[in-house]
Amino acid sequence: MNNTIGRDDFKSLQKRYLVWFYKVTREAIDKIERKFTQLEIDRLILNQIRKSDKDKNLISQLRDFDKYIRNKEQAGLSLKYEGKKLNPEYQFLLLKLGAIEKAIVSKMGKKGLVMVKTAYEEEMLKRIMEERQEKR
């Protein structure tokens, strides 16, 4: 332990570092994974619009949206895979996140990990809502 700061300050610095490290690693994984979660939703929306377009007036827009979905899928696949294997960078991120979570449990307990995950999710939702409000 560092002799220039107190034990509580040292633990606080460790906690903040673990929270930060979790956040940046999780964001990197989410940047890739969200492409796939979005694909499922995009396809549901596309199919719903197709069903609702009884007069077939939206063929061009539906084609563009379908192309957008296919491009997103290709971008996601290229970030996540090299051929049929996981991209080493993506695989490293997954392993790093697992190690960070174990370190959080080691230093902050299981409740600490739940707290970090919950805070991350709340922060991401807050960012989305703030972004939406700013665009109005």
N, C-alpha and C positions, 0 to 999 in steps of 0.2 A: 504494500500500500504506500502511496505517496505521503511523505512526512509533512508536506507544506499545507495540506488541507485536511479537514476533519473527516472522520469516517462517514458521517452522514452526507457530506458534500461529495465524497468519493463515490458513494453508492448512487447518489443522485446523478452524477456525471455518467456513470455506467448505465443507469436506467435510460437517460436521455439518448445515449449513443445506441443502445439496443432498439429503442423506439425508432430513431432515425434510420438505422440500418434495416430494420424490418420494413419501414415505409418505402425506402428507395428500391429495395429488392422486390417487394410486393408490387410496386408500381411498374417495374420493368416486366414482371411476369404478366401483370394485368394488361399491359399494352399489347401483348401477344394474344393472350387468352380472350380478351374482349372481342377480338375479330370473330372468334368462333361462337361466342354467346350471341353476338349481334347477328350472325348468319342465320341462326335458328329463328330469331325474332323477325329479321328481314324477310325470310321465306314465308313465315306466317302472314305477314302484312301483305306481301306480294300476292299470295294466294287469295287472301280476303278481297283485295282490290279486284283481282281477276274475276272472282265470283260476282262482285257487285257491278262490274262493267258489262251489263246485259247488252247494251247497244254496240259494244266493241269500239267505243270512241277513244279509248286510252291506249291503243296498241303501241304507239311510239313511246309513250311515257313508261309503259310496262316493260317494253324492250330495254329502255335505258336503265330502269331500276334493276332488271334482271342482269344486265351487263355489270352494273355497279356491284351487285352481290357476288357475281363470279370473280370480278377483279379483287374484291375484298378477301374472298376465299383463297385465291392464289397468293395474295400478299401474306396472309396468315400462315399458309402452308410453308411458304419459303422462309418465314421467320422461325417456325417451329421444327421443321424437318430438313434434313439433307438426304435426299432420296427417301428410303423407307425408315431411316433411323432418325432419332431426335437430334436436332442441331446441338452440337456440343455446348454452345453458349447458353441455349435454353436449358439444357440438362444441368449445366453448372448453376444457373439461377435457381432451379428447383432444389438442388442439393443445398445451396447456400441458404435458401429460405428455411429449409428443414433444420439446418444447423443453428440458424439464428433463433428459431422458435425453441429449440432445445436449450440454448443459452438463456433465453428469456425465462424459461421454466426454472432453470438452475439458479438464476439470480433473483427472480421475482415470483416464482411459484406458478402453479397452473392458473390461478386467478389472475396473475399478472399477464399471462399470455392472452387470456380471454379479454382483459381490459385493453391490451394493445390492439387486438383484432377488432374489437368493438369501436375503439377510437378511430382506427383506420377507416372502417366502413362509414362511420358518421362523418368523418372529414371528407371522404369521397362524395357522399351524398350532398354535403354542404357545398362543395365546389360546383357540383352540377347545378344545384339550385341557384347559386350566386351567378353562375355563368348565364343561366337562362334569364335571370332578372336583368343583367347588364345588357343583353341584346335587345331588350324592349325599347 
